[in-house]
Amino acid sequence: MKEQNNTQDKQKKKRAALEWGIYLALLAAIFIIFHFFLMLGRIPSESMEPTLMVHDWTIGDRRAYNESQPQRGDIIIFYLEEEDSSLVKRVIGLPGETVTFVGGHVYIDGEPLDESAYLDEAIETDCEETFVVPEDSYFMLGDNREVSLDSRYWEEPYVNKEDIQSKVLKVIPFHKLPWF
């Protein structure tokens, strides 16, 4: 009888150790995935509405720009030192381009920027400055141009490629849940 109890105790201990091992391996895998490959982000403001709504979460690819460059229209997560936080905005101006604003519309190197894929035609972008984007830097705007604190207003208006943390791949629309 004692031998049977000892055998059962050993089996319980092995099973518990296996369960803990699986649990720890799963936690390690999640940590590795979100530390090196993916990035979670929460949308705290209206600056990217209607594309990204307050309370939505994003999943970003940390390695998206390891071998390529951000493209105009990409939504990226980046660190902005003057705000001491990570922000989410849309890439508008690429390195070497001149960004101007005429009649509420964005112009790149003197040509109107077609933003119809993500902005309503009636949206106007108010700004009277001209920006020449330096090498390895990007000019960013929020989709909700009236309330977005973006490149137009920052002390240093350009985001350096080194400060880009990830490219947004997926939006999780938590704003649609009833308690938000």
NUPALO-319810 format. One record per residue (C-alpha): chain; y, x, z. Coordinates in pm, 1 decimal, padded with zeros to 6 digits. Each point is the difference from the previous one (the first is absolute). Layout:
A;Y;X;Z;
...
This chain:
A;00000.0;00000.0;00000.0;
A;00234.8;00285.0;00090.4;
A;-00072.0;00171.3;-00331.6;
A;00086.2;-00318.7;-00187.7;
A;00332.4;-00031.1;00189.0;
A;00078.0;00366.3;-00069.5;
A;-00075.3;-00052.1;-00369.5;
A;00221.5;-00310.2;-00011.2;
A;00282.3;00183.4;00181.2;
A;-00022.3;00289.8;-00245.5;
A;00009.4;-00242.8;-00294.0;
A;00305.0;-00177.0;00147.7;
A;00177.1;00331.9;00048.8;
A;-00081.5;00109.5;-00355.1;
A;00122.2;-00332.2;-00135.0;
A;00322.7;00019.4;00203.1;
A;00056.7;00358.7;-00117.0;
A;-00058.9;-00106.1;-00361.1;
A;00242.1;-00293.0;00033.7;
A;00266.4;00227.8;00148.9;
A;-00063.7;00256.2;-00273.4;
A;00047.6;-00263.5;-00270.9;
A;00313.8;-00127.5;00171.6;
A;00149.1;00349.8;00028.4;
A;-00092.6;00086.1;-00360.5;
A;00169.2;-00319.3;-00118.9;
A;00314.9;00080.1;00199.5;
A;00002.9;00354.4;-00138.4;
A;-00039.0;-00130.7;-00356.5;
A;00287.5;-00248.1;00046.7;
A;00218.5;00275.9;00145.7;
A;-00076.2;00236.1;-00288.2;
A;00057.4;-00268.0;-00265.8;
A;00335.9;-00107.6;00141.5;
A;00114.7;00350.3;00090.5;
A;-00078.1;00173.1;-00329.6;
A;-00045.7;-00264.1;-00270.9;
A;00162.5;-00334.7;00082.3;
A;00307.4;-00107.8;00192.9;
A;00068.8;-00330.5;00169.9;
A;00356.2;-00123.2;00013.1;
A;00169.0;-00306.7;00144.7;
A;00299.7;-00165.5;-00164.5;
A;00263.9;-00049.9;00272.8;
A;00297.7;-00119.1;-00209.7;
A;00100.9;-00211.6;-00297.3;
A;00101.5;00298.3;-00216.2;
A;-00293.0;-00034.1;-00244.3;
A;-00017.6;-00380.9;-00022.6;
A;-00138.4;-00182.1;-00190.2;
A;-00246.2;00277.0;-00092.4;
A;-00078.3;00091.9;00361.5;
A;00073.2;-00252.7;00271.7;
A;00076.9;00061.6;00366.9;
A;-00326.9;00040.3;00197.9;
A;-00202.3;00099.5;-00309.0;
A;-00207.7;00315.7;00023.2;
A;-00048.6;00253.3;-00274.9;
A;-00280.1;00239.1;-00080.7;
A;00123.4;00317.1;-00162.5;
A;-00171.8;00290.0;-00173.8;
A;00100.2;00326.6;00169.3;
A;-00136.2;00206.0;-00289.7;
A;00161.2;-00198.0;-00284.3;
A;00252.4;00270.4;-00080.7;
A;-00207.8;00311.3;00064.6;
A;-00045.9;00054.6;-00373.7;
A;00251.6;-00243.9;-00148.7;
A;00360.6;-00099.6;00047.5;
A;00140.0;-00331.9;00123.5;
A;00085.4;-00234.8;-00285.4;
A;00291.9;-00237.0;-00027.1;
A;-00099.0;-00330.3;00155.8;
A;-00251.8;00146.9;00246.0;
A;00028.8;-00129.0;00354.7;
A;-00031.5;00290.4;00239.3;
A;-00001.3;00071.4;00371.1;
A;00209.6;00301.4;00094.8;
A;00154.0;00162.2;00303.9;
A;00379.4;-00016.7;00023.1;
A;00136.4;00250.2;00249.3;
A;00334.7;-00171.4;00056.9;
A;-00181.7;-00319.3;00104.2;
A;-00276.0;00198.8;00175.3;
A;-00257.8;-00239.9;-00140.0;
A;-00218.1;-00080.2;-00295.4;
A;00143.6;-00244.1;-00253.4;
A;-00135.6;-00193.4;-00296.5;
A;00210.0;-00019.0;-00319.0;
A;-00034.5;-00002.3;-00377.7;
A;00049.2;00312.8;-00212.7;
A;00295.2;-00055.2;-00235.6;
A;00140.7;00340.7;-00094.4;
A;-00216.3;00297.6;-00095.7;
A;00088.5;00371.4;00023.4;
A;00285.1;00097.3;-00231.7;
A;00106.6;-00357.9;-00078.8;
A;00341.6;-00154.9;00048.8;
A;-00000.3;-00338.8;00173.8;
A;00306.3;-00222.2;-00050.1;
A;00081.2;-00364.4;00060.5;
A;00187.5;-00221.3;-00244.8;
A;00060.2;-00371.8;00046.3;
A;-00258.6;-00021.4;00277.8;
A;-00272.2;00167.2;-00207.9;
A;-00165.2;00341.2;00031.1;
A;00036.1;00252.8;-00281.0;
A;-00205.7;00315.4;-00044.5;
A;00164.1;00269.3;-00213.7;
A;00230.8;-00267.0;-00147.0;
A;-00281.2;-00244.8;-00090.7;
A;-00054.2;-00328.4;00186.8;
A;-00310.5;00005.3;00220.5;
A;-00244.5;-00283.6;-00068.5;
A;-00099.4;-00125.0;00345.7;
A;-00137.3;-00334.5;-00118.0;
A;-00350.6;00088.1;00121.7;
A;00110.4;-00014.8;00363.4;
A;00353.5;-00148.1;00017.6;
A;00145.8;-00334.6;-00097.7;
A;00268.5;00030.0;-00271.8;
A;00262.0;-00145.7;00233.8;
A;-00033.2;00284.6;00252.1;
A;00300.7;00229.2;-00002.3;
A;00016.0;00354.8;00130.0;
A;00339.9;00071.0;00147.5;
A;00111.0;00361.2;-00012.7;
A;00287.7;00189.5;-00152.9;
A;-00134.8;00351.1;00034.9;
A;-00184.9;00219.0;-00247.2;
A;-00300.3;00200.8;00116.3;
A;-00152.6;00304.5;-00169.0;
A;-00352.9;00038.9;00134.8;
A;-00087.6;00362.0;00088.9;
A;-00326.7;00168.3;-00096.7;
A;-00299.0;-00098.9;00215.8;
A;00193.9;-00302.6;00128.7;
A;00012.5;-00374.9;-00061.5;
A;00256.0;-00279.7;00023.6;
A;-00132.5;-00304.1;00187.3;
A;00103.3;-00365.5;00013.0;
A;-00136.2;-00297.1;00189.2;
A;-00083.9;-00310.6;-00204.0;
A;00222.8;-00217.0;00222.2;
A;00314.0;00177.8;-00114.8;
A;00243.4;-00198.2;00214.7;
A;-00154.7;00108.2;00331.6;
A;-00182.9;00322.4;-00081.6;
A;00113.6;00318.7;00169.6;
A;-00099.2;00239.5;-00278.4;
A;00115.4;00303.6;-00201.4;
A;00336.7;-00163.5;-00065.4;
A;00088.1;00021.9;00369.1;
A;-00181.2;00301.1;00143.3;
A;00188.8;00313.9;00090.9;
A;-00252.3;00193.9;-00212.6;
A;-00075.4;-00250.2;-00279.4;
A;-00312.6;00166.4;-00138.6;
A;-00358.0;00009.9;00122.9;
A;-00160.2;00339.3;-00042.7;
A;-00356.1;00000.0;-00134.7;
A;-00112.6;00178.8;00317.8;
A;00108.1;-00303.9;00205.7;
A;-00213.6;-00245.5;-00198.0;
A;-00292.3;-00106.3;00215.3;
A;-00187.6;-00240.1;-00228.5;
A;00008.3;-00235.7;-00296.0;
A;-00049.8;-00365.4;00092.3;
A;-00327.5;-00122.2;-00150.0;
A;-00055.5;-00332.5;00169.9;
A;00199.9;-00255.2;00196.3;
A;-00163.6;-00200.2;00275.5;
A;00209.6;-00321.2;00018.6;
A;00003.5;-00058.3;00374.9;
A;00323.5;-00199.3;-00042.4;
A;-00217.0;-00287.5;-00125.2;
A;-00178.7;-00031.9;00332.8;
A;00121.9;-00299.7;00205.8;
A;00117.8;00197.4;00303.5;
A;00249.8;00209.9;-00202.0;
